[in-house]
Amino acid sequence: MNGAHDLGGMDGFGPVDPDPNQPVFHAEWERRVFAMTVASGFLGRWNIDMSRYARESMDPAEYLATSYYEHWLHGLETLLDEQGLVTREELAARKAELSRETP
């Protein structure tokens, strides 16, 4: 593949220089997204390859402009919708509700 998600294999982006002191999660919502993704996988409605594909299906411009766990959230939302477990409308309604609750 040669998509936005495959930067490690593309020329011109420079070396990968990981920070050994970087935290796994920068915010509580990231921890929750990861946990929900792993827990939802136990429903048995998709496998790890489908989960990765769902994350990588994000529009390339959006993918490059968002964080690692935003990719995970996109993938989870995609799988929940595709499997008929939650609709996009239900997700949007819940996001709107949460944004009203957050000061």
Backbone bond lengths (Angstrom), bond angles and torsions (degrees), N, CA, C in turn:
res aa  C-N    CA-C-N  psi(-1)  N-CA   C-N-CA  omega(-1)  CA-C   N-CA-C  phi
1 M - - - 1.450 - - 1.516 109.16 -
2 N 1.298 115.07 155.70 1.452 120.43 178.57 1.528 108.22 -141.46
3 G 1.326 114.84 57.48 1.449 119.63 -178.96 1.515 111.77 -106.14
4 A 1.310 115.69 -176.78 1.462 121.16 -178.63 1.519 111.75 -60.50
5 H 1.327 116.76 -30.52 1.462 121.58 -178.61 1.520 112.88 -76.72
6 D 1.316 118.49 -11.77 1.459 122.77 -173.24 1.531 111.55 -105.30
7 L 1.312 117.31 41.68 1.457 121.43 -175.71 1.522 112.44 -63.01
8 G 1.317 117.92 -28.09 1.456 120.55 -179.68 1.513 112.92 -63.05
9 G 1.307 117.74 -21.83 1.450 120.96 -178.97 1.510 114.18 -105.49
10 M 1.321 117.79 6.27 1.457 121.01 -177.48 1.521 110.64 -105.58
11 D 1.302 116.81 143.93 1.457 121.92 177.25 1.526 110.62 -78.11
12 G 1.336 115.29 151.26 1.452 120.36 172.06 1.513 116.00 94.41
13 F 1.325 118.97 -1.75 1.458 120.62 -179.56 1.527 112.04 -101.18
14 G 1.323 117.15 0.97 1.454 120.65 177.93 1.516 112.19 78.35
15 P 1.324 115.86 175.96 1.460 119.62 -177.71 1.530 111.80 -73.70
16 V 1.315 116.02 154.89 1.453 121.71 172.76 1.522 106.26 -84.73
17 D 1.317 116.25 121.87 1.457 121.78 -176.53 1.525 108.88 -123.67
18 P 1.336 117.10 81.71 1.471 119.44 -176.26 1.527 112.11 -68.93
19 D 1.319 115.75 146.20 1.456 122.29 175.95 1.527 107.88 -91.55
20 P 1.334 118.52 115.16 1.471 120.28 -176.68 1.526 113.16 -65.94
21 N 1.335 118.13 -16.45 1.467 121.31 -179.22 1.526 113.13 -100.09
22 Q 1.308 115.86 6.65 1.467 120.15 -178.92 1.532 109.49 -68.38
23 P 1.341 117.75 132.98 1.467 119.35 178.00 1.531 110.55 -71.86
24 V 1.318 115.24 153.81 1.468 119.97 177.62 1.528 109.53 -65.58
25 F 1.309 116.59 -42.06 1.461 122.05 -179.61 1.527 108.71 -123.37
26 H 1.330 116.33 132.51 1.464 121.05 178.79 1.524 111.36 -93.21
27 A 1.310 117.08 -18.20 1.463 121.83 -178.52 1.531 109.00 -149.89
28 E 1.312 115.49 157.64 1.467 120.65 -177.85 1.532 111.70 -60.66
29 W 1.333 117.55 -36.01 1.467 119.19 -178.24 1.530 110.88 -62.54
30 E 1.329 117.76 -32.29 1.467 120.40 178.64 1.518 110.52 -64.71
31 R 1.312 116.18 -43.70 1.469 121.33 177.31 1.529 110.58 -58.86
32 R 1.317 115.60 -41.65 1.472 120.54 -178.52 1.528 111.68 -68.53
33 V 1.324 116.62 -42.15 1.467 120.17 178.72 1.524 110.05 -61.12
34 F 1.318 117.10 -45.35 1.464 120.64 178.83 1.527 110.16 -61.17
35 A 1.338 117.04 -46.77 1.467 120.75 -179.64 1.529 111.74 -62.17
36 M 1.327 117.10 -42.88 1.467 119.71 179.52 1.523 111.36 -64.85
37 T 1.332 116.39 -37.15 1.465 120.19 179.32 1.521 110.54 -64.94
38 V 1.331 116.36 -47.26 1.464 120.28 179.99 1.533 110.58 -65.03
39 A 1.329 117.03 -45.75 1.462 120.82 179.99 1.529 111.54 -62.52
40 S 1.329 116.82 -42.15 1.472 120.39 179.69 1.517 111.67 -64.86
41 G 1.312 117.25 -29.53 1.463 120.77 177.23 1.517 112.23 -60.37
42 F 1.334 116.87 -28.39 1.461 120.73 179.94 1.525 112.90 -72.68
43 L 1.332 117.36 -7.03 1.465 120.03 173.55 1.526 110.58 -67.85
44 G 1.331 115.70 -20.26 1.457 120.32 178.91 1.513 114.83 77.63
45 R 1.326 117.23 16.31 1.463 120.99 -178.04 1.522 112.38 -88.87
46 W 1.338 117.74 -13.91 1.458 122.31 177.31 1.517 108.96 -151.23
47 N 1.317 114.79 164.84 1.462 119.79 178.38 1.532 109.60 -113.37
48 I 1.310 115.83 179.77 1.460 120.52 -175.40 1.531 112.04 -62.72
49 D 1.324 116.46 -35.02 1.467 119.67 178.87 1.524 111.47 -67.05
50 M 1.314 116.45 -40.59 1.465 120.53 177.29 1.528 110.65 -64.89
51 S 1.332 115.92 -37.61 1.458 120.83 179.42 1.529 110.41 -64.29
52 R 1.314 116.33 -45.90 1.463 119.73 178.69 1.531 110.54 -64.24
53 Y 1.322 116.69 -43.45 1.467 120.41 179.26 1.532 110.63 -59.27
54 A 1.333 116.69 -40.80 1.463 120.58 -179.97 1.527 110.50 -63.26
55 R 1.335 117.50 -40.83 1.467 120.23 177.62 1.523 110.58 -64.49
56 E 1.323 115.94 -40.66 1.452 120.63 -175.83 1.525 113.11 -81.02
57 S 1.324 117.98 -3.96 1.465 121.12 179.01 1.525 111.93 -81.55
58 M 1.315 116.81 -4.47 1.463 121.35 179.23 1.526 109.80 -60.51
59 D 1.311 116.55 143.83 1.458 121.66 176.68 1.533 108.77 -52.70
60 P 1.349 118.29 133.36 1.464 120.61 -175.48 1.530 114.76 -54.30
61 A 1.313 118.29 -41.63 1.469 120.29 179.84 1.526 110.44 -65.01
62 E 1.325 116.50 -40.98 1.465 120.61 178.07 1.531 109.96 -67.77
63 Y 1.330 116.40 -40.52 1.461 121.23 179.87 1.525 110.55 -57.79
64 L 1.320 117.22 -45.34 1.459 121.72 -177.76 1.525 112.43 -72.37
65 A 1.330 117.12 -20.27 1.462 121.03 -177.19 1.528 113.16 -97.96
66 T 1.326 117.49 1.50 1.460 120.60 -176.18 1.521 111.14 -122.05
67 S 1.316 114.52 166.72 1.463 120.79 -176.40 1.532 111.67 -85.36
68 Y 1.314 113.98 169.28 1.468 121.82 -179.36 1.536 111.50 -54.17
69 Y 1.324 116.70 -48.90 1.463 118.43 -176.84 1.526 112.38 -78.23
70 E 1.310 118.29 -17.41 1.466 119.19 169.37 1.531 109.32 -67.80
71 H 1.314 117.00 -32.71 1.472 120.58 174.72 1.526 109.63 -64.73
72 W 1.326 116.20 -42.75 1.471 120.37 178.41 1.529 110.37 -62.91
73 L 1.318 117.71 -41.08 1.466 120.99 178.70 1.524 110.39 -63.44
74 H 1.310 116.67 -44.36 1.467 120.32 177.39 1.531 110.33 -57.45
75 G 1.319 116.07 -46.20 1.466 120.07 -179.76 1.516 112.23 -61.91
76 L 1.326 116.70 -43.93 1.464 120.32 179.74 1.520 110.78 -63.44
77 E 1.320 116.96 -46.33 1.464 120.52 178.87 1.529 110.82 -59.87
78 T 1.316 116.39 -41.97 1.461 121.22 179.65 1.526 110.73 -61.28
79 L 1.322 116.83 -48.09 1.469 120.50 -178.48 1.522 112.03 -66.26
80 L 1.323 117.35 -42.80 1.464 120.03 178.87 1.522 111.01 -60.48
81 D 1.326 116.29 -39.94 1.464 121.03 178.56 1.534 110.73 -69.60
82 E 1.324 116.84 -48.87 1.472 120.47 -177.85 1.528 112.17 -61.62
83 Q 1.306 117.11 -32.81 1.465 120.90 -178.68 1.534 112.55 -87.90
84 G 1.332 116.36 1.20 1.463 120.38 177.03 1.523 113.44 72.73
85 L 1.324 117.53 21.99 1.460 120.80 -179.39 1.530 111.96 -88.34
86 V 1.315 116.95 -33.06 1.457 124.10 177.44 1.524 106.60 -147.90
87 T 1.311 116.75 139.45 1.465 119.11 178.92 1.528 110.32 -90.14
88 R 1.318 115.66 160.60 1.469 120.56 175.76 1.530 110.32 -59.71
89 E 1.316 116.38 -35.35 1.462 120.59 179.69 1.529 110.50 -65.45
90 E 1.329 117.07 -41.96 1.463 120.58 177.93 1.527 110.95 -64.56
91 L 1.321 116.38 -40.02 1.464 120.00 177.40 1.526 110.99 -63.57
92 A 1.320 116.70 -44.36 1.463 120.84 179.80 1.528 110.79 -63.59
93 A 1.318 117.00 -40.57 1.467 120.43 179.32 1.523 110.76 -64.00
94 R 1.314 117.05 -41.79 1.469 120.33 179.40 1.529 111.19 -67.24
95 K 1.327 117.38 -39.99 1.468 120.39 176.90 1.528 110.43 -61.62
96 A 1.320 116.58 -42.31 1.467 120.28 179.22 1.521 110.18 -63.65
97 E 1.319 116.02 -41.50 1.471 120.81 178.05 1.529 110.66 -61.44
98 L 1.315 117.17 -46.20 1.461 121.12 -179.99 1.530 111.79 -64.64
99 S 1.324 117.14 -37.35 1.464 119.28 -179.47 1.523 111.29 -68.58
100 R 1.325 117.65 -29.23 1.470 120.77 176.49 1.532 110.80 -72.36
101 E 1.346 116.72 -31.03 1.465 121.17 -178.73 1.524 112.30 -77.78
102 T 1.338 117.09 -26.62 1.461 121.16 -176.70 1.521 109.96 -85.15
103 P 1.349 116.61 122.67 1.475 118.53 -179.24 1.508 112.59 -70.09
